[in-house]
């Protein structure tokens, strides 16, 4: 949040609703954004993100997920995006 410079009234998107993403949702709320949009492939994780303070959720598996985000922001897009997917980069030594 510090480096993303979340400010009161901002719209924040948190991509990934695992442990790190849920922490980002909660921390972003401390800065007074107007919306925190959680984006994930898993509906159970999205429900948990709402429990943790996300104002809106979007399933990125939906074909129109980008349009959903744009609609939630009245066409303006987000002010801050936080990537919290945590998918490890595939190592050539790892099988």
C-alpha atoms as a printed R data frame, in Angstrom:
   type eleno elety resid chain resno       x       y       z
1  ATOM     1    CA   UNK     A     1   0.000   0.000   0.000
2  ATOM     2    CA   UNK     A     2   2.858   2.322   0.773
3  ATOM     3    CA   UNK     A     3   4.459   1.923  -2.648
4  ATOM     4    CA   UNK     A     4   1.117   1.830  -4.426
5  ATOM     5    CA   UNK     A     5   0.302   5.126  -2.733
6  ATOM     6    CA   UNK     A     6  -3.296   4.176  -1.967
7  ATOM     7    CA   UNK     A     7  -5.173   7.344  -1.059
8  ATOM     8    CA   UNK     A     8  -8.647   8.036   0.263
9  ATOM     9    CA   UNK     A     9 -11.201   7.570  -2.506
10 ATOM    10    CA   UNK     A    10  -8.981   5.401  -4.711
11 ATOM    11    CA   UNK     A    11 -10.203   2.238  -6.390
12 ATOM    12    CA   UNK     A    12  -7.878  -0.665  -5.603
13 ATOM    13    CA   UNK     A    13  -7.777  -4.021  -7.389
14 ATOM    14    CA   UNK     A    14  -6.170  -6.952  -5.588
15 ATOM    15    CA   UNK     A    15  -5.386  -9.771  -7.996
16 ATOM    16    CA   UNK     A    16  -5.216 -13.009  -6.053
17 ATOM    17    CA   UNK     A    17  -7.210 -13.812  -2.926
18 ATOM    18    CA   UNK     A    18  -4.883 -16.181  -1.136
19 ATOM    19    CA   UNK     A    19  -3.232 -15.282   2.180
20 ATOM    20    CA   UNK     A    20  -1.167 -12.440   0.713
21 ATOM    21    CA   UNK     A    21  -4.112 -11.069  -1.263
22 ATOM    22    CA   UNK     A    22  -6.383 -11.155   1.785
23 ATOM    23    CA   UNK     A    23  -3.733  -9.253   3.723
24 ATOM    24    CA   UNK     A    24  -3.569  -6.713   0.899
25 ATOM    25    CA   UNK     A    25  -7.362  -6.322   0.954
26 ATOM    26    CA   UNK     A    26  -7.353  -5.652   4.702
27 ATOM    27    CA   UNK     A    27  -4.377  -3.295   4.547
28 ATOM    28    CA   UNK     A    28  -5.756  -1.352   1.589
29 ATOM    29    CA   UNK     A    29  -8.939  -0.691   3.574
30 ATOM    30    CA   UNK     A    30  -6.841   1.187   6.160
31 ATOM    31    CA   UNK     A    31  -6.089   3.879   3.566
32 ATOM    32    CA   UNK     A    32  -9.733   4.765   2.871
33 ATOM    33    CA   UNK     A    33 -10.267   3.660  -0.726
34 ATOM    34    CA   UNK     A    34 -13.744   3.951  -2.189
35 ATOM    35    CA   UNK     A    35 -13.541   0.367  -3.482
36 ATOM    36    CA   UNK     A    36 -11.364  -2.677  -3.083
37 ATOM    37    CA   UNK     A    37 -12.010  -5.148  -5.893
38 ATOM    38    CA   UNK     A    38 -10.772  -8.689  -5.294
39 ATOM    39    CA   UNK     A    39 -10.011 -10.657  -8.451
40 ATOM    40    CA   UNK     A    40  -9.440 -14.427  -8.395
41 ATOM    41    CA   UNK     A    41 -10.353 -17.663 -10.195
42 ATOM    42    CA   UNK     A    42 -11.832 -19.315  -7.098
43 ATOM    43    CA   UNK     A    43 -15.298 -18.267  -5.898
44 ATOM    44    CA   UNK     A    44 -14.597 -19.556  -2.371
45 ATOM    45    CA   UNK     A    45 -11.554 -17.299  -2.147
46 ATOM    46    CA   UNK     A    46 -13.586 -14.389  -3.477
47 ATOM    47    CA   UNK     A    47 -16.200 -14.972  -0.774
48 ATOM    48    CA   UNK     A    48 -13.427 -14.922   1.815
49 ATOM    49    CA   UNK     A    49 -12.065 -11.693   0.312
50 ATOM    50    CA   UNK     A    50 -15.489 -10.115   0.821
51 ATOM    51    CA   UNK     A    51 -15.347 -11.269   4.451
52 ATOM    52    CA   UNK     A    52 -11.961  -9.554   4.747
53 ATOM    53    CA   UNK     A    53 -13.256  -6.238   3.377
54 ATOM    54    CA   UNK     A    54 -13.359  -6.372  -0.415
55 ATOM    55    CA   UNK     A    55 -16.244  -4.208  -1.571
56 ATOM    56    CA   UNK     A    56 -16.558  -6.111  -4.855
57 ATOM    57    CA   UNK     A    57 -15.347  -9.390  -6.318
58 ATOM    58    CA   UNK     A    58 -14.692 -10.523  -9.868
59 ATOM    59    CA   UNK     A    59 -13.957 -14.053 -11.027
60 ATOM    60    CA   UNK     A    60 -11.113 -13.788 -13.551
61 ATOM    61    CA   UNK     A    61 -12.308 -17.011 -15.151
62 ATOM    62    CA   UNK     A    62 -15.361 -15.205 -16.458
63 ATOM    63    CA   UNK     A    63 -14.953 -14.271 -20.124
64 ATOM    64    CA   UNK     A    64 -16.054 -10.706 -19.384
65 ATOM    65    CA   UNK     A    65 -14.020 -10.154 -16.212
66 ATOM    66    CA   UNK     A    66 -12.290  -7.053 -17.613
67 ATOM    67    CA   UNK     A    67 -15.631  -5.517 -18.533
68 ATOM    68    CA   UNK     A    68 -16.882  -6.256 -15.013
69 ATOM    69    CA   UNK     A    69 -13.950  -4.338 -13.514
70 ATOM    70    CA   UNK     A    70 -14.493  -1.425 -15.897
71 ATOM    71    CA   UNK     A    71 -18.205  -1.370 -15.016
72 ATOM    72    CA   UNK     A    72 -17.393  -1.328 -11.290
73 ATOM    73    CA   UNK     A    73 -15.202   1.733 -11.872
74 ATOM    74    CA   UNK     A    74 -17.650   3.601 -14.094
75 ATOM    75    CA   UNK     A    75 -15.264   3.185 -17.012
76 ATOM    76    CA   UNK     A    76 -12.276   4.763 -15.272
77 ATOM    77    CA   UNK     A    77 -10.312   1.636 -14.339
78 ATOM    78    CA   UNK     A    78  -8.469   1.212 -11.068
79 ATOM    79    CA   UNK     A    79  -6.100   3.648  -9.410
80 ATOM    80    CA   UNK     A    80  -3.918   0.992  -7.801
81 ATOM    81    CA   UNK     A    81  -3.459  -2.677  -8.753
82 ATOM    82    CA   UNK     A    82  -1.822  -5.113  -6.352
83 ATOM    83    CA   UNK     A    83  -0.662  -8.433  -7.788
84 ATOM    84    CA   UNK     A    84  -0.789 -11.128  -5.109
85 ATOM    85    CA   UNK     A    85  -1.110 -14.295  -7.140
86 ATOM    86    CA   UNK     A    86   2.081 -15.847  -5.812
87 ATOM    87    CA   UNK     A    87   2.437 -18.357  -8.617
88 ATOM    88    CA   UNK     A    88   6.073 -19.474  -8.463
89 ATOM    89    CA   UNK     A    89   8.181 -19.099 -11.540
90 ATOM    90    CA   UNK     A    90   8.976 -22.478 -12.992
91 ATOM    91    CA   UNK     A    91  12.600 -23.390 -12.300
92 ATOM    92    CA   UNK     A    92  14.485 -25.448 -14.908
93 ATOM    93    CA   UNK     A    93  15.721 -27.615 -11.990
94 ATOM    94    CA   UNK     A    94  12.249 -28.306 -10.653
95 ATOM    95    CA   UNK     A    95  10.273 -31.124 -12.221
